[in-house]
Amino acid sequence: MGVQKLDHHPGSSPKPKTQNGFLKSFLILTLLISFTVLLTGGYWIFKDNAPRPLEVKNANGDVLLTKESIMGGQAVFQKYALMDYGTVLGHGSYMGPDYTAEALKVYTEGMQDFKAREQYGVDFEQLAEEEQIIIKEQVIKEMRENRYDPEKDTLELTDAQVYGLEQVREYYKDVFTNGDGWGIKPGLIKEEHMPESGRAYVSEGDQITQLADFFFWTAWLSSTLRPGDEITYTNNWPYYEDAGNTMGLSAVWWSGVSVTLLILFMAIILFVFYRYHLDMHPAYEDGKFPKIDLRKLPLTSSQVKTGKYFAVVSILFFAQSMFGALLAHYYIEPDSFFGIKWIYDILPFSISKGYHLQLAVFWIATAWLGMGIFVAPLVGGHEPKKQGLLVDVLFWALVVLVFGSMIGEWLGANGKLGNLWFLLGHNGWEYIELGRIWQLILIVGMGIWLFIVFRGVKAGLKRETDKGGLIHLLFYSAIAVPAFYVFALFINPDTHFTMADYWRWWIIHLWVEGIFEVFAVVVIGFLLVQLGLVTKKSTVKALYFQLILLMGSGVIGIGHHYYYNGSSEIWIGLGAVFSALEVIPLTLLILEAYEHYKMMKDGGHDFPYKSTFWFLISVGIWNLVGAGVLGFLINLPAVSYFEHGQFLTPAHGHGAMMGVYGFFAIAVLLFSLRNIVKPEKWNDKIIKISCWLLNIGLAGMVVITLLPVGWLQLKEAYFKGYWASRSPEFLQQEQVVELLTIRAIPDTIFLLGVIGIVYVSVKAIFNLRKPTHRDEEALPVKDLAANEE
């Protein structure tokens, strides 16, 4: 067969056509409004940040701590990966305490003791009930008064507050010297880990004192009123009555408003959806399902080379799941693994948690990148020259990134990198643990991927006259994948914690939960059209409608992460309403899952993509349950106030991250492998069993352990204060230990499902089809650039 270069694909239409003009305009308007609100909200956060005073003084003018020590303490918190052990302002991991709540308790009790000794000559606990009430009221009044002077950039503490600060310092000196009796090793923080002078981000002087100053600062801002307001910088979070922190009116009001508006908009959007038939319409008649012969499908070199991507994806998936099992065990036995101490010594909770999260991002993202590489030639109609070489280069870049970053994170969190900790080690932020150099390598890698995809789809883009058509939508969503990760570079160790957290959620919520979901929705639509299962015209219309809903609710919905991290009160309203509306597009996707089920049934026994559709159906279900229902539960401000940073959050997180993004990654992995593996070597039975095991295991984790423990934890916070719900004593309660122990059953079921996926993926690389077409040779594929009449 001779090589035919495609300048103009047969059947394409050169006539420009304007289609879906209203939906396109509405989508653009939605994006403009949503991001304007989000960026304006970011400005509010920047403007209304709790101050980091240049100097904190006592009544005599003696300097107690400085801005440098607060910033240095934040850097110490990040350097030793403490956000992957506990939380600050409710954000981080859930094995350890919330250091804000814990420091607030120590600070408050210190002030109470100081006042009691000053007035009655005894400790607070020795006072009569009436006397304790008097002291409590005095302490609350004194600690909530804002004594920050913006003109001098100084903060004055009362004598009682100074004593509270001293108690906080003594408390954390003991914790990080002798261990916390739970998951923190004795001697974790050592001065020899940093040079005496010329330190990177960490100030000169004792690191533990700086860390305690940072924790005290978060306790101060959580209990001090905003200027001219009646709520603290954290909207009265964490809940602790002794410090005067109780739930404000806005949390109750906006919880009710969000539910009311959800019901209203659900009715309106469902009416529009059914009135204008904004779903994907079948492209085949009953009994005439398209025949798909895998042996006759074209295959290029770059497509075959994606096989090794998916093999690595499955291995990383297995490693990530094993770390998850280890983390689950640590909640019962925090300093060993069934008595094996060396595992804990090498992989304590904080490092294991960082690996668990990073490996999840790596394997899910790599599966999606591999699928993008596979799809590209189908879009462009041919394989660009040397495309396979670029695919190999990207693969090895990803290998270097995965292993290099994991080694760097371990060295950094163990204090082995000195001043290079932020560049090469663990940068300290949950979900984006990569050191700055590794972040840059990831961005470069995604840039290479985008270039590969662009080369593949370039011809299709040229042929498609509609700049908002299916191929253009696919490419726009691909651009957004590397573009939105760039915001990780906005975060440095000296960035104000609240502002850094604002940008961090751009990565977690907008990049992972937003952009990847947009990419997923468009790719599903493209593949269904490519397979001849749905019409292009209806699919493009449906995609615009779904994107309007996803971005219209999801962008501003990021605000539910900002309720209590020191951001402005306005985010309680914005976050509550728009995060509630996120349930609507997720609900509509369950209808799409049912359509996938019908297509699979119509395809009958010979339909080759049954395994992909099993996981797409799972995605639809978990989209509603994990992302929608469980997300809605914890996003209500009145619930979040008591629940923020408790086990209900990973119940939602596991259901959404694994159930939606993980299962979709497996779906695209199976679709791609099905096309590049010899048909006779494929085994759907193993995959079907794995699908059931993964779903049952995941549901078991959520229902048997995470939800009930989360409920008990919320109850503990409600009756005893938030700090109590995050203490080791809570996790050591008999009922909680039993629930955490029984989780081993669903975890084992899930791991068996993972092994099935690993077996299929690794076996596949030994049974790959040979490429059928050479570089720049026309592929006999449907031209999706053609206008559909």
C-alpha positions, -999 to 999 in steps of 0.1 A, spaced: 0 0 0 14 34 -9 17 62 15 -10 88 11 -6 121 29 -37 138 41 -41 174 31 -78 171 27 -98 142 42 -123 126 19 -158 136 28 -149 168 47 -169 199 40 -151 231 32 -182 252 39 -181 271 72 -212 266 93 -223 282 125 -238 256 148 -250 258 184 -243 295 184 -264 302 215 -249 274 235 -213 285 225 -220 321 235 -236 309 268 -206 287 276 -182 316 270 -204 339 291 -205 313 319 -167 309 319 -162 347 319 -186 352 348 -174 322 368 -137 331 366 -144 367 372 -161 358 404 -134 334 414 -106 359 407 -125 387 425 -129 363 454 -92 357 453 -86 394 456 -110 395 486 -89 367 502 -57 387 495 -72 419 508 -88 404 539 -61 380 550 -53 378 587 -22 398 592 12 383 598 25 411 621 60 423 616 64 420 654 43 405 681 50 422 715 39 421 751 25 451 770 61 462 779 71 463 742 93 432 743 93 413 710 79 378 714 78 366 679 81 380 644 67 377 609 99 358 600 93 332 627 56 327 617 67 323 580 96 301 591 72 279 611 50 275 581 81 264 561 90 239 589 54 226 587 57 220 550 93 207 550 85 178 573 53 169 554 31 176 585 2 184 562 2 148 552 -2 138 588 -24 164 604 -42 196 594 -39 234 598 -71 254 595 -88 221 587 -68 213 556 -45 183 553 -46 147 565 -66 131 593 -42 108 612 -28 136 634 -46 165 651 -57 197 636 -29 219 648 -50 250 648 -77 234 670 -51 218 692 -30 250 696 -63 270 703 -71 246 731 -36 249 747 -37 287 742 -72 290 757 -64 268 787 -32 287 793 -51 320 794 -77 304 818 -50 292 841 -33 325 841 -65 344 849 -75 318 876 -41 321 894 -41 359 891 -76 362 906 -80 331 928 -45 318 933 -53 283 919 -55 266 885 -86 269 865 -97 233 871 -97 238 908 -122 266 906 -159 263 915 -183 262 885 -194 298 890 -158 310 892 -150 291 860 -178 307 842 -164 342 851 -129 333 840 -142 318 807 -161 350 799 -130 371 807 -108 349 785 -132 349 755 -136 387 757 -98 392 760 -87 368 732 -114 380 707 -103 416 709 -82 425 679 -51 444 691 -33 444 657 -21 479 647 -21 480 608 -1 513 607 28 499 628 22 463 616 25 451 652 3 430 674 2 434 712 -6 405 734 -20 407 769 -2 391 798 -26 362 797 -21 358 759 16 358 764 13 330 789 -9 311 764 18 315 737 44 302 762 22 271 768 18 265 731 56 266 727 62 242 756 36 218 743 50 215 708 86 214 721 76 182 739 56 168 709 84 172 684 112 163 707 96 132 724 70 123 698 32 127 701 26 92 713 8 85 680 23 90 645 51 115 651 85 101 657 107 114 685 133 138 673 115 143 639 127 179 637 164 185 642 185 216 639 213 197 620 188 193 591 194 229 582 224 252 580 228 276 609 226 306 586 215 313 551 184 291 554 159 286 526 125 299 539 132 286 574 143 314 597 174 313 619 169 298 653 151 268 668 128 252 642 103 238 667 98 273 683 91 286 648 66 258 642 49 265 675 47 302 666 30 294 633 5 271 651 -1 299 677 -7 324 648 -34 302 633 -50 298 668 -49 336 672 -65 343 638 -92 317 645 -102 333 678 -97 370 670 -125 391 655 -120 406 621 -118 445 623 -153 459 626 -170 425 625 -185 400 649 -168 369 635 -132 357 635 -109 355 605 -120 319 602 -157 326 605 -156 313 641 -140 279 632 -129 256 648 -158 250 671 -146 255 707 -170 273 731 -142 281 756 -127 303 729 -161 318 720 -161 299 687 -197 289 678 -214 285 644 -224 318 629 -257 327 613 -243 326 577 -235 289 580 -271 281 588 -287 306 564 -266 296 534 -271 259 541 -309 265 537 -305 287 507 -283 263 489 -308 234 493 -336 257 482 -318 269 451 -307 233 443 -343 222 441 -353 252 420 -324 249 395 -328 211 393 -364 216 381 -354 243 356 -324 224 342 -343 191 339 -370 209 320 -345 225 296 -327 191 292 -358 172 282 -376 201 264 -346 206 240 -334 170 239 -299 178 251 -288 143 253 -267 122 228 -290 105 202 -282 70 190 -267 69 155 -281 34 148 -316 19 145 -329 -10 167 -314 -42 156 -288 -26 135 -259 -20 159 -226 -11 142 -204 -41 136 -169 -35 150 -141 -58 138 -110 -51 158 -88 -70 133 -97 -45 106 -92 -14 127 -61 8 117 -33 10 142 -2 32 142 32 31 159 23 57 186 -9 39 194 9 6 200 35 23 222 8 34 246 7 -2 258 37 4 281 19 35 295 -10 14 306 11 -14 320 29 12 342 -5 28 351 -17 -5 365 15 -11 385 13 24 400 -24 18 407 -14 -14 427 14 5 445 -10 33 454 -36 9 467 -10 -9 489 0 24 504 -37 30 511 -39 -3 529 -8 7 550 -24 40 559 -56 23 569 -36 0 592 -17 30 608 -50 43 622 -51 12 644 -13 7 649 3 41 643 39 31 648 43 -3 631 28 -26 606 16 -58 625 45 -53 648 71 -47 620 88 -15 630 111 -10 601 82 -4 577 71 25 600 107 37 603 111 40 565 75 48 556 57 67 584 22 79 579 31 113 565 54 100 537 30 71 529 1 95 527 20 117 503 29 87 481 -7 75 482 -20 108 469 8 114 444 6 79 429 -32 84 425 -26 116 405 2 99 385 -16 68 375 -49 85 367 -33 113 348 -10 89 329 -40 68 318 -57 99 305 -25 110 287 -21 76 272 -56 77 259 -50 112 244 -20 98 225 -41 69 213 -70 90 201 -49 117 183 -43 98 150 -80 89 148 -88 126 149 -62 138 124 -66 108 101 -29 99 100 2 94 121 26 124 121 62 116 113 83 105 143 52 106 166 63 73 181 97 87 191 80 116 210 57 91 228 89 72 240 105 104 252 74 114 271 72 79 287 107 81 301 102 116 313 72 104 333 93 75 347 120 100 359 93 122 373 76 94 393 107 78 408 127 110 411 99 129 430 92 100 453 129 98 463 130 135 467 99 136 489 114 109 512 147 128 515 130 161 520 105 149 547 134 133 566 154 165 566 181 152 542 181 180 516 189 210 537 181 242 517 170 221 487 139 208 505 114 229 485 131 224 452 137 187 452 119 174 483 84 175 497 69 210 492 45 204 520 11 208 504 -14 179 504 -21 167 468 7 188 453 36 173 473 60 176 444 91 198 449 93 227 426 117 211 402 94 180 399 65 203 393 83 220 364 92 186 349 55 176 352 45 208 333 71 202 307 59 166 303 23 177 299 36 202 274 52 174 254 20 155 256 0 185 243 25 188 214 20 151 206 -18 155 207 -16 187 186 5 170 159 -20 142 158 -51 163 156 -37 192 136 -51 180 102 -85 175 118 -84 210 133 -77 224 98 -105 205 82 -131 213 109 -145 247 98 -165 251 130 -140 264 156 -163 251 183 -168 217 168 -161 183 183 -124 182 174 -118 218 186 -136 210 218 -113 180 223 -82 201 217 -93 230 239 -99 206 268 -64 191 261 -48 226 264 -65 231 297 -48 200 312 -13 215 314 -25 251 316 -43 248 349 -15 230 367 7 261 362 -11 276 392 8 253 414 38 276 407 19 305 425 25 288 458 58 293 477 67 285 514 65 322 523 30 327 506 3 335 532 -13 302 542 -48 313 533 -37 326 499 -16 295 492 -46 274 500 -67 295 476 -43 285 448 -39 249 460 -76 243 454 -72 256 419 -51 224 414 -72 200 434 -106 212 425 -103 230 392 -75 208 377 -83 174 390 -121 178 396 -128 203 369 -105 203 339 -100 165 339 -138 160 341 -143 184 312 -116 164 292 -134 132 302 -168 143 291 -155 155 257 -134 123 251 -164 101 259 -185 121 234 -157 118 208 -153 81 212 -190 74 210 -192 94 178 -161 77 164 -176 42 171 -208 52 153 -229 49 184 -243 85 187 -248 113 162 -222 140 161 -247 168 160 -265 157 191 -232 150 209 -218 184 203 -250 200 215 -250 177 246 -214 185 253 -219 222 253 -249 218 277 -228 196 300 -198 219 300 -221 249 308 -234 230 339 -200 217 349 -181 250 347 -210 271 358 -213 253 391 -179 239 395 -157 270 392 -174 291 419 -182 258 437 -145 257 447 -156 281 474 -167 253 497 -130 247 504 -127 283 516 -154 285 544 -131 282 574 -95 286 562 -93 323 569 -111 335 538 -139 361 537 -174 353 549 -187 358 513 -173 324 504 -198 307 527 -226 320 505 -208 315 471 -194 281 480 -226 268 495 -248 277 466 -226 267 437 -212 236 453 -248 224 458 -255 231 422 -226 208 412 -249 179 421 -271 187 390 -246 179 362 -235 149 382 -271 137 384 -275 141 346 -244 119 341 -263 90 357 -287 92 327 -257 90 304 -245 60 323 -279 43 316 -275 52 279 -241 35 280 -257 4 295 -283 4 267 -256 7 240 -237 -22 256 -268 -44 256 -277 -34 220 -241 -44 210 -248 -79 222 -222 -106 227 -199 -94 199 -196 -58 212 -158 -56 219 -159 -27 244 -181 -42 271 -153 -39 297 -149 -2 290 -187 3 293 -188 -15 327 -164 11 341 -182 40 324 -214 28 340 -195 27 374 -183 62 368 -219 74 363 -230 58 396 -201 70 416 -205 105 401 -239 107 416 -231 89 449 -195 97 456 -191 131 441 -227 143 442 -244 129 473 -215 126 497 -200 159 484 -233 177 489 -235 163 525 -201 177 536 -203 209 516 -233 223 535 -217 250 557 -236 239 588 -223 204 584 -188 215 573 -185 236 604 -184 205 626 -171 180 600 -143 200 583 -113 177 581 -129 146 594 -136 111 581 -167 122 561 -143 141 538 -123 109 527 -157 91 523 -165 117 496 -129 118 485 -126 80 479 -160 79 462 -151 108 439 -114 103 433 -115 66 428 -151 61 418 -151 88 392 -116 97 380 -100 63 388 -127 42 372 -128 65 342 -90 61 339 -95 23 339 -122 27 313 -100 46 289 -71 22 296 -93 -8 287 -106 10 256 -71 17 243 -58 -17 252 -87 -34 235 -77 -18 202 -40 -25 204 -41 -61 219 -46 -91 197 -83 -99 200 -78 -136 207 -56 -127 238 -83 -105 254 -102 -118 285 -133 -100 295 -141 -124 323 -112 -113 344 -121 -76 339 -157 -82 348 -147 -98 380 -123 -70 387 -149 -44 380 -172 -60 406 -145 -64 431 -134 -28 428 -169 -15 431 -178 -37 461 -145 -29 478 -148 8 473 -184 8 485 -174 -13 515 -147 12 525 -172 40 524 -202 24 539 -185 1 565 -158 24 578 -156 60 565 -192 70 569 -198 56 604 -165 68 617 -172 102 602 -206 103 619 -191 94 653 -164 120 647 -189 148 639 -209 138 670 -177 140 691 -170 175 677 -206 187 684 -206 177 720 -169 181 730 -154 206 706 -137 201 673 -103 194 689 -117 163 706 -128 148 673 -93 150 660 -74 136 690 -58 102 692 -81 94 721 -111 95 697 -94 71 673 -86 47 702 -123 43 712 -134 7 710 -162 13 685 -139 33 662 -111 8 664 -136 -20 654 -148 0 624 -113 8 613 -103 -29 617 -132 -43 598 -121 -21 568 -95 -48 561 -123 -68 544 -133 -43 517 -97 -33 513 -88 -69 505 -117 -72 480 -106 -40 464 -69 -51 461 -80 -83 444 -98 -62 418 -66 -41 413 -46 -73 408 -70 -83 380 -64 -50 362 -26 -53 366 -27 -89 352 -47 -77 321 -25 -46 315 9 -63 319 -1 -93 299 -12 -69 271 23 -56 264 33 -91 254 4 -95 230 2 -63 210 -10 -60 175 15 -48 148 10 -13 134 -11 -15 102 -2 20 89 30 39 86 38 76 94 18 100 73 -3 73 58 -40 80 56 -61 60 81 -95 46 71 -114 63 99 -145 84 101 -138 121 94 -153 139 124 -144 172 109 -171 168 83 -203 188 89 -232 165 98 -264 172 81 
